[in-house]
Amino acid sequence: MLRFNAVIATHGRSSLLQRTLDSLAETQKPDGFERINVTENGTAAGAEKECRRAESKLPIEYRHTVLLGKSRALQQVLETLYEGFVLFLDDDIRVCPQLLEIYAQAASEHGPDCFFGGPFQVDYQGDPPPAWLVDY
């Protein structure tokens, strides 16, 4: 069975993280799915509270590093995940209910050393891009 974890690095965007976690709570969890790993970098700014709020609906683990930077936050989590498929997510997306199952199936079919991507529903922080660009 494929071990499967999702990772979200966040900094100072707890309201967006809340919406992302609410969206993930509605997803179907495939066999082998372990948890959503949320790592907050820099100052603690509310992500732990959002993780605690979501833990009744999601298998979730919160980490914090005082070192500022998304790469450092991701590295902190990756050092604890020794094998399996890792899905990197942002803290400002909403996902379809089948997202985790779709990625688990793709990873099972194609094996290691593959990269997968796909469309997400994005909540824009400013004006959305021109309509012709949205599909890309």
N, C-alpha and C positions, 0 to 999 in steps of 0.2 A: 504494500500500500504506500502511496506517495505521501510523504510528510509535506505539509503545506502551511505556510505562515504569511500573513500580510504585515507590512511595516508602513507606518506613517510617521514622518518627522514633522514637528510643528514648532512654531515660535510665535507667541503673542496673538493667536487667532482662535481663541477658544470658542467663539460663537460659530465660526465656520467649521471647526472640528466637530462641534456638537451636531451639526447637520450631516456631516460626513458619517459620523458614528451612527446616527439615527438611520441613515440610508443603509449602512452595512448591517444593522440589526435586522433588516427586512430580507437579507439575502438568505438563500438556501445554502447550508454548509455541507460541502462534500466530505466523503470519507477521507480521513487523514488530515482534515483541517484542524490545526491546533489553536491558533489565536491571532488576534489583531495586536500587534506590538506598537504602542505609541511612545515615541521618544521626544521629549521637549528639550530644546536647547536654549542656552542663555538663561535669562531670569525665568523663574517659575511664574507663569501668567495664566493659570486656570485650566491647563490641560489635564492635570491630575483630577480635578473636580469633575470634569466631563467624562473621564474614564471611569471614575467611581459611579457616576450616574448611569453609565452604560453597562456596567458589569452584570446587571441582572438580565440583560438581553444579549450580551456578547461575551465570548471568551476573550478577555482583553488583559493586557499587561502594560503598565505605565512605567516609564523610566525617565530620569532627568539627568542631563549633563549641564554643568555650568559653562562648558566650552560652547561658544557661539558658532553656529554653522550647521547647515543641513547635512553636509558630508560627515562631520564628526558624529552627529546624532545617529545617522544611519550606520556608521561603522560600529558604534556602541552596541547596537542591536545585532548586527551581523556576527559579531564575535561570540554571541550566545547561540546562534543557529548554525549547527555544525553540518547539517545536510538537509536535503529536501528543496522544494520549490519555494521561492520567496517572491511575493507580489508587492511591488512598491506602489504606494498610493499617496496622493497629495491630501492635504487637510481641507481642501476647498472644492471637493467633488461630491456628486451624488451618483450612485451606481444602480444598475438594474438588478432585480432580485436574483438573476441567474449568474451574475458576474463571477462569483467564486467557483461555481460549478464549471463554467465555460473555461476558465483558466486552468482548473485542475484537469479537465479533459484534454486540453491542448498540451499541457505538460506531460501527461501520461502517454499521449500518442507520439509526441516528438522527442521525448527523452531530455537528457541534460544538454547543456550548452546551447540552449535556444533562447530567443528573446521574443516576447509577445507584446502586442499593444492593441489598443482599440479605442473607440470613442467613449467619452464620458459626458455627462451633463454637467456643464460648468456654470458656476455662479460668478459672473464677471464682476471684478472690482471697479471697473470703469465702464466705458461704452463698449458694447460687443463689437467684434470685428465685422467687416462688411459681409453680407449674406453669402457671397460667392466663396468666401474663405472658410466658413464654418465647417464644411465637410472635410477640410484638410486639417 
